Amino acid sequence: MIDAALAWLEVSPLAEALAASRYVYPLVNAAHILGLATLFGSILALDLRLLGAFPAIPARPLALALPRVAASGLVLAALTGFLLFTVEPFDYAANSAFLAKVSLVGLGTVHALLLHRSEGWKALVRDDAPVGWRLRASAALSIALWTAAIFAGRLIAF
């Protein structure tokens, strides 16, 4: 069943258009990188602040704004990543670095969703509560997960 879905993707009009165009594939690839930069840049800025960097900048405004920026980067990266995947789905599906990247992105996303449901996060955005050790530990884990996802993504070509 998975092979049939991958075969369908590979010959889909979308995949064929991407593969046939001299310009569309590089533009989609560039948009994917832009999505990654938006995602990781906003996450890194917020996580570094939660870890205690830039203490003159209040954490609450960053916690209110940057997750939305990160979410938009994630949506762009996921959509463009799917488009790139359609061009060589069998190769990507068999690539351990790709599978690691997708797994790490999933873990990073679940981690962020769980974080935003935590009492520490709610207190930060609602009451401007101090950043406790749990939020700091979460920020360190977040940086580790998203950094690992980026490294795994870079290893796909090798």
TORPA-4810 file (N, C-alpha, C, O; in nm, 3 decimals):
<nodes>
NODE_1_0.081_-0.119_0.000_0.000_0.000_0.000_0.086_0.126_0.000_0.058_0.222_-0.072_M
NODE_2_0.192_0.124_0.082_0.282_0.240_0.085_0.351_0.255_-0.050_0.367_0.367_-0.100_I
NODE_3_0.394_0.143_-0.109_0.459_0.149_-0.239_0.366_0.207_-0.345_0.409_0.283_-0.432_D
NODE_4_0.239_0.170_-0.338_0.143_0.224_-0.435_0.127_0.375_-0.418_0.118_0.448_-0.517_A
NODE_5_0.123_0.421_-0.294_0.110_0.566_-0.269_0.234_0.639_-0.318_0.224_0.746_-0.378_A
NODE_6_0.351_0.583_-0.292_0.475_0.646_-0.337_0.482_0.648_-0.490_0.526_0.747_-0.549_L
NODE_7_0.440_0.538_-0.553_0.440_0.532_-0.700_0.345_0.636_-0.757_0.377_0.701_-0.857_A
NODE_8_0.227_0.651_-0.695_0.131_0.752_-0.741_0.189_0.892_-0.727_0.177_0.974_-0.818_W
NODE_9_0.253_0.919_-0.613_0.315_1.051_-0.592_0.420_1.080_-0.698_0.426_1.191_-0.751_L
NODE_10_0.502_0.980_-0.728_0.614_0.999_-0.820_0.568_1.036_-0.962_0.639_1.108_-1.032_E
NODE_11_0.452_0.988_-1.003_0.403_1.017_-1.138_0.289_1.119_-1.137_0.224_1.142_-1.239_V
NODE_12_0.265_1.179_-1.022_0.159_1.280_-1.013_0.196_1.401_-1.099_0.314_1.428_-1.120_S
NODE_13_0.097_1.473_-1.147_0.126_1.593_-1.226_0.212_1.694_-1.149_0.295_1.763_-1.208_P
NODE_14_0.191_1.701_-1.020_0.270_1.792_-0.938_0.418_1.755_-0.940_0.504_1.841_-0.962_L
NODE_15_0.448_1.626_-0.918_0.587_1.580_-0.919_0.649_1.598_-1.057_0.764_1.639_-1.069_A
NODE_16_0.574_1.566_-1.159_0.626_1.580_-1.294_0.653_1.726_-1.329_0.752_1.756_-1.396_E
NODE_17_0.568_1.815_-1.285_0.589_1.958_-1.310_0.713_2.007_-1.238_0.791_2.084_-1.294_A
NODE_18_0.732_1.964_-1.115_0.851_2.004_-1.040_0.978_1.951_-1.106_1.076_2.024_-1.120_L
NODE_19_0.975_1.824_-1.146_1.093_1.763_-1.206_1.124_1.821_-1.343_1.240_1.829_-1.383_A
NODE_20_1.022_1.862_-1.415_1.042_1.910_-1.552_1.085_2.056_-1.560_1.143_2.098_-1.660_A
NODE_21_1.058_2.132_-1.458_1.086_2.274_-1.464_1.226_2.306_-1.416_1.274_2.254_-1.316_S
NODE_22_1.290_2.393_-1.491_1.424_2.436_-1.453_1.419_2.533_-1.334_1.517_2.546_-1.261_R
NODE_23_1.307_2.599_-1.316_1.297_2.705_-1.215_1.210_2.671_-1.095_1.237_2.717_-0.984_Y
NODE_24_1.107_2.591_-1.115_1.012_2.566_-1.006_1.077_2.489_-0.892_1.062_2.527_-0.776_V
NODE_25_1.150_2.382_-0.923_1.212_2.303_-0.817_1.307_2.388_-0.732_1.299_2.383_-0.609_Y
NODE_26_1.397_2.466_-0.792_1.484_2.551_-0.709_1.407_2.654_-0.627_1.447_2.687_-0.515_P
NODE_27_1.298_2.706_-0.681_1.217_2.802_-0.606_1.149_2.735_-0.487_1.142_2.793_-0.378_L
NODE_28_1.099_2.615_-0.507_1.037_2.541_-0.397_1.143_2.507_-0.292_1.117_2.516_-0.172_V
NODE_29_1.261_2.468_-0.337_1.370_2.438_-0.245_1.408_2.563_-0.164_1.430_2.554_-0.043_N
NODE_30_1.414_2.677_-0.230_1.445_2.802_-0.160_1.336_2.837_-0.060_1.365_2.884_0.050_A
NODE_31_1.210_2.815_-0.096_1.100_2.841_-0.004_1.108_2.746_0.116_1.073_2.784_0.228_A
NODE_32_1.153_2.624_0.092_1.170_2.528_0.202_1.276_2.579_0.301_1.256_2.574_0.422_H
NODE_33_1.385_2.629_0.248_1.491_2.683_0.334_1.441_2.807_0.408_1.473_2.826_0.525_I
NODE_34_1.363_2.891_0.341_1.304_3.007_0.408_1.212_2.965_0.522_1.214_3.026_0.629_L
NODE_35_1.133_2.861_0.500_1.047_2.809_0.606_1.128_2.758_0.723_1.093_2.783_0.839_G
NODE_36_1.237_2.685_0.694_1.324_2.634_0.801_1.388_2.748_0.879_1.395_2.744_1.002_L
NODE_37_1.433_2.850_0.807_1.496_2.964_0.875_1.395_3.037_0.963_1.429_3.078_1.075_A
NODE_38_1.275_3.053_0.916_1.169_3.118_0.994_1.137_3.036_1.117_1.127_3.089_1.228_T
NODE_39_1.121_2.907_1.098_1.091_2.816_1.209_1.202_2.816_1.312_1.178_2.844_1.429_L
NODE_40_1.322_2.785_1.269_1.432_2.770_1.364_1.474_2.903_1.425_1.507_2.910_1.543_F
NODE_41_1.475_3.009_1.345_1.516_3.139_1.397_1.425_3.186_1.509_1.473_3.235_1.612_G
NODE_42_1.296_3.171_1.491_1.203_3.216_1.595_1.211_3.126_1.718_1.204_3.174_1.831_S
NODE_43_1.224_2.996_1.696_1.236_2.903_1.810_1.364_2.930_1.887_1.364_2.934_2.010_I
NODE_44_1.473_2.949_1.815_1.601_2.973_1.881_1.598_3.101_1.964_1.647_3.103_2.077_L
NODE_45_1.542_3.208_1.907_1.535_3.334_1.980_1.456_3.318_2.110_1.498_3.364_2.216_A
NODE_46_1.341_3.253_2.102_1.259_3.233_2.221_1.327_3.141_2.321_1.331_3.170_2.441_L
NODE_47_1.381_3.030_2.273_1.445_2.935_2.364_1.568_2.994_2.433_1.590_2.970_2.552_D
NODE_48_1.646_3.071_2.361_1.762_3.136_2.424_1.716_3.232_2.533_1.777_3.240_2.640_L
NODE_49_1.607_3.305_2.507_1.555_3.396_2.610_1.506_3.317_2.731_1.530_3.358_2.845_R
NODE_50_1.438_3.205_2.708_1.391_3.122_2.820_1.508_3.065_2.900_1.496_3.041_3.020_L
NODE_51_1.619_3.042_2.832_1.738_2.990_2.900_1.814_3.099_2.977_1.909_3.069_3.049_L
NODE_52_1.772_3.224_2.961_1.834_3.332_3.038_1.915_3.429_2.958_1.966_3.528_3.013_G
NODE_53_1.930_3.405_2.829_2.001_3.502_2.745_1.914_3.625_2.725_1.791_3.617_2.733_A
NODE_54_1.976_3.737_2.701_1.907_3.864_2.675_1.807_3.899_2.786_1.690_3.921_2.757_F
NODE_55_1.851_3.903_2.911_1.758_3.926_3.022_1.688_4.062_3.016_1.584_4.079_3.080_P
NODE_56_1.742_4.157_2.943_1.676_4.289_2.933_1.550_4.283_2.847_1.466_4.373_2.854_A
NODE_57_1.536_4.179_2.766_1.418_4.163_2.681_1.316_4.079_2.757_1.346_3.967_2.797_I
NODE_58_1.196_4.132_2.778_1.094_4.054_2.850_1.057_3.926_2.774_1.045_3.927_2.651_P
NODE_59_1.039_3.818_2.848_1.008_3.689_2.786_0.864_3.683_2.735_0.838_3.622_2.632_A
NODE_60_0.772_3.746_2.805_0.631_3.734_2.771_0.600_3.779_2.628_0.534_3.705_2.556_R
NODE_61_0.643_3.897_2.583_0.611_3.937_2.445_0.668_3.840_2.341_0.604_3.814_2.239_P
NODE_62_0.785_3.788_2.368_0.842_3.690_2.276_0.759_3.562_2.276_0.735_3.503_2.171_L
NODE_63_0.714_3.520_2.395_0.634_3.398_2.407_0.497_3.414_2.341_0.437_3.315_2.298_A
NODE_64_0.450_3.535_2.332_0.322_3.559_2.265_0.337_3.562_2.113_0.249_3.513_2.042_L
NODE_65_0.445_3.618_2.063_0.460_3.639_1.918_0.535_3.529_1.845_0.491_3.484_1.739_A
NODE_66_0.647_3.484_1.901_0.735_3.395_1.824_0.678_3.256_1.795_0.712_3.200_1.691_L
NODE_67_0.595_3.198_1.880_0.536_3.069_1.840_0.451_3.079_1.714_0.444_2.983_1.636_P
NODE_68_0.386_3.192_1.693_0.308_3.210_1.570_0.400_3.219_1.448_0.370_3.165_1.342_R
NODE_69_0.511_3.287_1.466_0.610_3.295_1.357_0.665_3.156_1.328_0.678_3.116_1.212_V
NODE_70_0.698_3.082_1.434_0.750_2.946_1.417_0.648_2.857_1.347_0.684_2.779_1.259_A
NODE_71_0.522_2.869_1.385_0.417_2.788_1.323_0.405_2.818_1.174_0.387_2.726_1.093_A
NODE_72_0.416_2.944_1.136_0.410_2.978_0.994_0.530_2.920_0.920_0.517_2.873_0.807_S
NODE_73_0.647_2.924_0.982_0.765_2.863_0.921_0.749_2.712_0.907_0.789_2.654_0.806_G
NODE_74_0.691_2.648_1.008_0.668_2.504_1.003_0.572_2.468_0.890_0.595_2.371_0.817_L
NODE_75_0.465_2.545_0.875_0.369_2.518_0.768_0.437_2.532_0.631_0.421_2.447_0.544_V
NODE_76_0.513_2.639_0.613_0.582_2.659_0.485_0.683_2.547_0.459_0.689_2.493_0.349_L
NODE_77_0.761_2.511_0.561_0.861_2.404_0.545_0.794_2.270_0.517_0.843_2.193_0.434_A
NODE_78_0.683_2.241_0.584_0.615_2.113_0.562_0.553_2.106_0.422_0.565_2.003_0.354_A
NODE_79_0.489_2.213_0.380_0.428_2.212_0.246_0.533_2.200_0.136_0.519_2.119_0.044_L
NODE_80_0.638_2.280_0.146_0.742_2.273_0.043_0.821_2.143_0.055_0.865_2.088_-0.047_T
NODE_81_0.839_2.093_0.176_0.906_1.964_0.193_0.828_1.852_0.127_0.886_1.763_0.064_G
NODE_82_0.696_1.856_0.141_0.613_1.756_0.074_0.630_1.764_-0.077_0.641_1.662_-0.145_F
NODE_83_0.631_1.886_-0.129_0.650_1.902_-0.274_0.783_1.844_-0.319_0.791_1.775_-0.421_L
NODE_84_0.888_1.871_-0.243_1.020_1.816_-0.278_1.020_1.664_-0.269_1.082_1.596_-0.350_L
NODE_85_0.950_1.612_-0.170_0.941_1.467_-0.150_0.879_1.398_-0.271_0.919_1.287_-0.307_F
NODE_86_0.781_1.462_-0.336_0.709_1.398_-0.446_0.798_1.367_-0.565_0.767_1.279_-0.645_T
NODE_87_0.909_1.438_-0.577_0.995_1.418_-0.694_1.070_1.285_-0.687_1.090_1.221_-0.790_V
NODE_88_1.110_1.243_-0.567_1.181_1.116_-0.550_1.132_1.045_-0.423_1.211_1.025_-0.331_E
NODE_89_1.006_1.008_-0.417_0.951_0.955_-0.292_1.013_0.824_-0.248_1.030_0.803_-0.128_P
NODE_90_1.048_0.736_-0.340_1.109_0.609_-0.301_1.246_0.630_-0.239_1.281_0.566_-0.139_F
NODE_91_1.324_0.721_-0.298_1.458_0.750_-0.245_1.448_0.810_-0.105_1.522_0.771_-0.015_D
NODE_92_1.358_0.907_-0.087_1.344_0.969_0.044_1.292_0.870_0.148_1.340_0.867_0.261_Y
NODE_93_1.195_0.789_0.110_1.136_0.694_0.204_1.237_0.589_0.250_1.220_0.530_0.357_A
NODE_94_1.341_0.566_0.171_1.444_0.468_0.208_1.566_0.533_0.273_1.658_0.463_0.314_A
NODE_95_1.566_0.665_0.282_1.683_0.738_0.333_1.672_0.753_0.485_1.579_0.817_0.535_N
NODE_96_1.767_0.696_0.558_1.760_0.700_0.705_1.772_0.842_0.759_1.712_0.873_0.862_S
NODE_97_1.848_0.927_0.693_1.859_1.067_0.739_1.725_1.139_0.721_1.686_1.218_0.807_A
NODE_98_1.656_1.112_0.611_1.524_1.172_0.590_1.426_1.124_0.697_1.351_1.203_0.754_F
NODE_99_1.427_0.995_0.724_1.337_0.939_0.826_1.369_0.998_0.964_1.278_1.025_1.042_L
NODE_100_1.497_1.016_0.993_1.535_1.079_1.120_1.486_1.223_1.125_1.434_1.268_1.227_A
NODE_101_1.501_1.296_1.014_1.456_1.436_1.010_1.306_1.445_1.036_1.262_1.525_1.118_K
NODE_102_1.229_1.364_0.966_1.084_1.367_0.982_1.046_1.332_1.126_0.956_1.393_1.183_V
NODE_103_1.112_1.234_1.182_1.085_1.194_1.321_1.119_1.307_1.417_1.042_1.336_1.509_S
NODE_104_1.232_1.371_1.397_1.272_1.482_1.485_1.179_1.603_1.471_1.149_1.669_1.570_L
NODE_105_1.135_1.631_1.351_1.038_1.739_1.331_0.908_1.705_1.404_0.847_1.792_1.468_V
NODE_106_0.867_1.580_1.394_0.747_1.538_1.467_0.764_1.552_1.617_0.675_1.603_1.686_G
NODE_107_0.878_1.509_1.668_0.905_1.522_1.812_0.910_1.668_1.854_0.855_1.705_1.957_L
NODE_108_0.976_1.751_1.775_0.983_1.893_1.806_0.847_1.959_1.807_0.819_2.044_1.891_G
NODE_109_0.762_1.919_1.714_0.627_1.975_1.707_0.543_1.931_1.826_0.473_2.012_1.887_T
NODE_110_0.548_1.802_1.859_0.474_1.751_1.975_0.524_1.818_2.102_0.445_1.855_2.189_V
NODE_111_0.655_1.832_2.114_0.713_1.898_2.230_0.658_2.040_2.245_0.620_2.080_2.355_H
NODE_112_0.654_2.115_2.136_0.603_2.252_2.141_0.455_2.255_2.180_0.414_2.338_2.261_A
NODE_113_0.377_2.164_2.124_0.234_2.159_2.159_0.213_2.127_2.306_0.129_2.187_2.372_L
NODE_114_0.291_2.032_2.357_0.281_1.998_2.500_0.328_2.113_2.588_0.268_2.141_2.691_L
NODE_115_0.434_2.178_2.547_0.485_2.293_2.623_0.378_2.399_2.638_0.360_2.455_2.747_L
NODE_116_0.308_2.428_2.530_0.208_2.535_2.533_0.086_2.499_2.617_0.003_2.585_2.646_H
NODE_117_0.075_2.373_2.654_-0.033_2.330_2.744_0.012_2.326_2.890_-0.069_2.304_2.980_R
NODE_118_0.140_2.348_2.913_0.194_2.336_3.050_0.156_2.457_3.135_0.131_2.566_3.084_S
NODE_119_0.153_2.434_3.265_0.120_2.543_3.359_0.226_2.654_3.357_0.193_2.772_3.366_E
NODE_120_0.352_2.615_3.345_0.459_2.715_3.341_0.445_2.809_3.222_0.463_2.930_3.236_G
NODE_121_0.413_2.753_3.106_0.394_2.835_2.986_0.273_2.926_3.001_0.279_3.045_2.971_W
NODE_122_0.162_2.867_3.049_0.040_2.946_3.067_0.063_3.061_3.164_0.013_3.172_3.142_K
NODE_123_0.138_3.036_3.272_0.167_3.141_3.369_0.255_3.249_3.306_0.238_3.368_3.334_A
NODE_124_0.349_3.208_3.222_0.436_3.306_3.155_0.355_3.398_3.065_0.368_3.520_3.074_L
NODE_125_0.272_3.343_2.980_0.199_3.427_2.884_0.081_3.501_2.947_0.041_3.607_2.900_V
NODE_126_0.025_3.445_3.054_-0.090_3.509_3.119_-0.047_3.615_3.219_-0.099_3.727_3.219_R
NODE_127_0.049_3.579_3.305_0.084_3.664_3.419_0.225_3.719_3.414_0.268_3.788_3.506_D
NODE_128_0.297_3.690_3.305_0.438_3.729_3.297_0.517_3.670_3.414_0.604_3.735_3.471_D
NODE_129_0.484_3.544_3.448_0.551_3.476_3.558_0.698_3.453_3.524_0.734_3.449_3.406_A
NODE_130_0.782_3.438_3.624_0.923_3.410_3.598_0.940_3.276_3.526_0.857_3.185_3.538_P
NODE_131_1.049_3.267_3.453_1.080_3.143_3.380_1.142_3.045_3.480_1.250_3.069_3.534_V
NODE_132_1.073_2.936_3.503_1.120_2.835_3.597_1.210_2.732_3.532_1.235_2.737_3.412_G
NODE_133_1.258_2.640_3.611_1.353_2.540_3.561_1.290_2.449_3.456_1.360_2.403_3.366_W
NODE_134_1.160_2.422_3.467_1.096_2.335_3.367_1.092_2.401_3.230_1.117_2.336_3.129_R
NODE_135_1.062_2.530_3.227_1.065_2.601_3.099_1.207_2.609_3.044_1.227_2.599_2.923_L
NODE_136_1.304_2.626_3.132_1.444_2.629_3.086_1.484_2.492_3.029_1.547_2.485_2.923_R
NODE_137_1.448_2.385_3.098_1.480_2.251_3.049_1.410_2.225_2.915_1.467_2.165_2.825_A
NODE_138_1.287_2.271_2.905_1.212_2.256_2.781_1.277_2.332_2.667_1.282_2.284_2.554_S
NODE_139_1.328_2.450_2.696_1.396_2.530_2.594_1.523_2.459_2.546_1.552_2.459_2.426_A
NODE_140_1.597_2.400_2.638_1.718_2.327_2.600_1.683_2.206_2.513_1.750_2.179_2.413_A
NODE_141_1.578_2.134_2.551_1.534_2.019_2.472_1.488_2.065_2.333_1.519_2.000_2.233_L
NODE_142_1.416_2.174_2.327_1.369_2.228_2.200_1.486_2.260_2.107_1.484_2.223_1.989_S
NODE_143_1.585_2.329_2.158_1.703_2.361_2.076_1.770_2.233_2.026_1.810_2.225_1.910_I
NODE_144_1.782_2.135_2.114_1.845_2.008_2.075_1.765_1.937_1.965_1.823_1.890_1.868_A
NODE_145_1.633_1.930_1.980_1.550_1.861_1.881_1.555_1.929_1.745_1.575_1.863_1.643_L
NODE_146_1.537_2.060_1.742_1.533_2.130_1.614_1.671_2.137_1.549_1.681_2.133_1.426_W
NODE_147_1.776_2.148_1.629_1.912_2.145_1.573_1.940_2.008_1.511_1.996_1.999_1.402_T
NODE_148_1.901_1.903_1.581_1.920_1.767_1.529_1.841_1.747_1.400_1.889_1.681_1.308_A
NODE_149_1.720_1.802_1.392_1.639_1.791_1.271_1.709_1.860_1.153_1.709_1.808_1.041_A
NODE_150_1.768_1.975_1.179_1.840_2.046_1.072_1.961_1.965_1.027_1.986_1.953_0.907_I
NODE_151_2.037_1.911_1.121_2.154_1.829_1.084_2.111_1.706_1.005_2.174_1.670_0.906_F
NODE_152_2.004_1.641_1.050_1.955_1.524_0.976_1.913_1.564_0.835_1.939_1.491_0.739_A
NODE_153_1.850_1.679_0.822_1.811_1.726_0.689_1.930_1.750_0.599_1.924_1.722_0.480_G
NODE_154_2.036_1.801_0.654_2.156_1.825_0.574_2.222_1.693_0.532_2.288_1.686_0.429_R
NODE_155_2.203_1.589_0.612_2.263_1.458_0.580_2.186_1.381_0.473_2.235_1.279_0.424_L
NODE_156_2.069_1.427_0.437_1.987_1.354_0.338_2.063_1.339_0.206_2.054_1.235_0.141_I
NODE_157_2.136_1.439_0.167_2.204_1.433_0.036_2.330_1.347_0.037_2.387_1.321_-0.069_A
NODE_158_2.373_1.304_0.153_2.501_1.230_0.160_2.479_1.082_0.180_2.576_1.006_0.188_F
</nodes>
